[in-house]
Amino acid sequence: MAGWNTHDIPDQSGRTAVVTGANSGLGYITARELARKGARVVLACRSETRGREAVDRLGVEVPGAEVELGRLDLGDLSSVREFAASLPYERIDLLVNNAGVMALPYGTTADGFETQFGTNHLGHFALTGLLLPTLLDTPGARIVTVSSMMHLLGNLDPRDLNSELRYRRWIAYGRSKTANLLFTHELARRLDAAGADVVAAAAHPGYAATNLQTAGVRAEGRRAAERLVEIGNRIVAQSAEAGALPTLYAATAPGVRPDSFTGPSVAMWRGAPAPSPRARWTRDDKASRGLWAASERLTGVSYDALKV
């Protein structure tokens, strides 16, 4: 992995990738670099306007890129179903579960779930399940879910998945990122048990400068806090381009192992992609099975091909 960068991405010609949250930040860069290497990329975006702008921008940066827009609101399960049903492809080689929200004031999704848990985990759980038949039919497919080093802030409370008893925005964010890792852990286990030729892995960007950090304070009109975050992004964070490298590595590098967690090499913060530390609770089989059962019940999406 030493010094791995976008030049090391293997040729992606003939492959189809779906990237959620691809209109900006890490998702846009991930989509752009996959397209640059020849992949057909679906930019799955909540805002059709911003998604169209991203498609146009990508077409300028990568002339001849094969990209298209799909509307996907992970906070609305009906939108997730509509998006999955709209994809016309017989193969999906890569699903990048990238989109997310961070440290927002308390709110709920269209289906009544706490916003961070509902968007960051449940929306991607449903999307992956709905696309699973196509992924299983695609030799060598991968599912990469983007977590965060902030998963270290908190384990899930199975009695309060939606943070209804007490809401603390950063703890809720950390729990949603723990859910991403528990989902990957259980998905990898079930894929292995089924003998499936699909790799489920996770990645995180470290501290990368994107608009994700400012969304929460901006939503509350906290201008001073927003300014401080912007300064931190400029001085301390690595670039979004560098932050996307762990995801691109997990998505394309040869030999990526199931349930691996790739992040920046220097203290989980910055640097080239490397195996990343993770909290021991993200490999807890009992917790991952419990979250899986709850996620199937809450979303109504059942992974029938992976029943164990």
C-alpha positions, 0 to 999 in steps of 0.5 A: 500500500505504501504510496498508493495513489490514483495512478495505481487504480487498475483499468476499470473498463467494462465495469459498472460502479454506483457511488452514493453521495457523488455530487460533491466531496469524497463521493465526487472524487471517487466517481471521477477517478473510477470514470477516469479509469474507464468505469461506467459510473452512476452518480447517486445523488439526493439533489437532482440539480447538484447531481446534474452539475456534478455530471457536467463538471465530471464530463469536463474534467474527464472528457468521454467519461461514461457517467449518468445521474440517478436520484437517491435520497437515503433518508427516504426508503421509497426513494431507495426502492425507486432508485434500485428499481431504475437501474437497467444494468445486468451487472454492478461491479462496485457499490460505494456506500459513501453518502452521509450526514454528520452531527446534525441537530436531532431530526428524523428521516421520511420514515421516522428514523433518527436522521444519522442512523437512518441515512448513514446506515439504514438507507445503505443497508436497504440499497445494498440489499435491493442491489444484492441480486445483481451484485451476486451475479457479477463476478468479482463485485465489491461493496465498499461502505464508508465509515469514519474514525469517529466510530470510536465515539460510541458503540450502538445501544440496541435498545435505542438505535434511534437515539430517542432516549437521549440525543447527542449529535456526535455520539449519534454520528459515531454510532451510525459509523459503528453501524457501517462497520457492523454491517460490513462485518456481518455482510462479509460473514454472510457472503462467505457462508453463501460462497459468494464471489463478492467482497464487502469491505469498509474504508474511512477518509481520516480528517478530510476537508469536505462540506460534511463538517460544516453542514450541522453548524450551518443548519443551526446558523452557528456562523462562528462555529462554521468559521472555526470548522472552515479554518480547521479544514484549511489548516489541519485536514488533508485534501478531499482528494487524499481522503478519497484514496482509502475508498478507491483502494478498497474499491479497486486494489487487488487482494482487498480482504472481506471485512477489511478497514482501510484508512489513512496511514498516519494515526487514522488522520492522513496519509496513504491508504493502510489497514486502519485500527477499529474498535473491537465492538465493530467485530462483535458477531452478536452485535452485528447479527442483532443490528442485521435483524433490526435493519431488516425489520426497520427497512423491510428489506430482506437479504433472502440470498444470504439467509443463514 
